[in-house]
């Protein structure tokens, strides 16, 4: 299911494509641009980092923090970053904003 919305008289913003970058089929007239609303992507079981317990991917190529900030209203954090293949920005966000850290297994040498 594709969801689109219209933005009239769009001002320049670094996250939006310029009108010249928009295809003709996504334009109603010179002042109106149509943008697809990013959809959640099923990441499956191939992601092994602990951050995926708290993050989700959308079709815009960004990872969104789904940590519940307000338990009463079930409000998600919503912080996001571009995701290519590394989780370091997400790990930093979880540690600094939510005090969530990866649990490390401590190996002990029983032969000593």
C-alpha atoms as one frame of an Amber mdcrd trajectory, in Angstrom:
protein
   0.000   0.000   0.000   1.451   3.359  -1.038   0.569   6.419   0.988   1.194
   9.869  -0.460   0.532  13.377   0.731   0.697  16.802  -0.861   2.847  19.687
   0.286   1.926  23.070  -1.179   4.400  25.924  -1.538   7.276  23.824  -0.251
  10.222  25.872   0.960  13.734  24.571   0.471  14.714  22.040   3.082  17.852
  19.853   2.947  15.824  16.643   3.390  13.443  17.324   0.526  14.221  16.802
  -3.138  14.177  19.942  -5.239  11.403  20.307  -7.827  13.895  19.558 -10.588
  14.665  16.229  -8.881  10.982  15.289  -8.646   9.633  13.290 -11.548   6.802
  14.799 -13.565   4.378  12.095 -12.406   4.788  13.233  -8.779   3.904  16.846
  -9.554   0.391  18.302  -9.807   1.596  21.815 -10.647   4.619  23.999  -9.949
   3.654  24.656  -6.308   2.530  21.159  -5.298   4.809  18.170  -4.736   3.744
  14.661  -3.780   5.913  12.630  -1.404   5.562   9.009  -0.434   5.226   8.376
   3.271   7.990   5.930   4.277   6.698   2.486   5.258   8.153   0.102   7.841
  10.415  -2.622   6.444  10.420  -6.162   7.845  14.061  -6.709   8.842  13.593
 -10.420   9.525  16.082 -12.392  11.596  19.262 -11.390   9.735  20.060  -8.419
  11.996  22.154  -9.604  14.948  22.952  -6.371  16.807  21.092  -5.610  20.034
  19.999  -2.231  18.611  17.333  -3.878  16.437  15.312  -4.544  19.601  14.807
  -0.760  19.758  15.103   0.375  16.110  13.177  -0.223  12.918  13.890   0.508
   9.252  11.695   2.448   6.868  11.705   2.551   3.082  13.427   5.960   3.131
  16.693   4.253   4.189  16.604   5.572   7.730  16.593   3.722  11.053  14.034
   5.012  13.573  14.242   4.628  17.344  11.119   2.833  18.588  11.991   3.107
  22.291   8.818   3.902  24.247   9.437   7.267  25.940   6.044   7.674  27.623
   4.505   4.402  28.852   1.051   5.967  29.400   0.682   7.250  25.843   3.071
   4.693  24.276   4.984   7.519  22.583   8.023   6.388  20.587  11.294   8.329
  20.657  11.353   8.821  16.880  15.043   9.773  16.604  16.390   8.647  13.238
  19.597   8.351  11.276  20.649   7.160   7.854  21.344   3.434   7.901  23.771
   1.938   5.412  25.279  -1.017   7.257  26.739   0.231  10.534  24.914   0.547
  13.834  27.357   2.854  15.659  25.064   5.923  15.527  22.185   3.870  16.882
  24.344   2.419  19.672  25.475   5.938  20.627  21.869   7.199  20.662  20.641
   4.340  22.857  23.478   4.912  25.331  23.277   8.691  25.527  19.511   9.222
  25.295  18.048   6.093  26.896  20.956   4.639  28.943  20.648   1.292  27.139
  23.890  -0.585  26.622  24.812  -3.920  25.103  25.201  -6.702  27.616  28.643
  -8.194  27.161  29.312 -11.798  28.049  32.379 -12.113  30.210  34.538 -15.075
  29.274  36.322 -16.732  32.148  39.285 -19.022  31.834  38.591 -21.998  34.114
  42.015 -23.545  33.460  43.978 -20.966  35.460
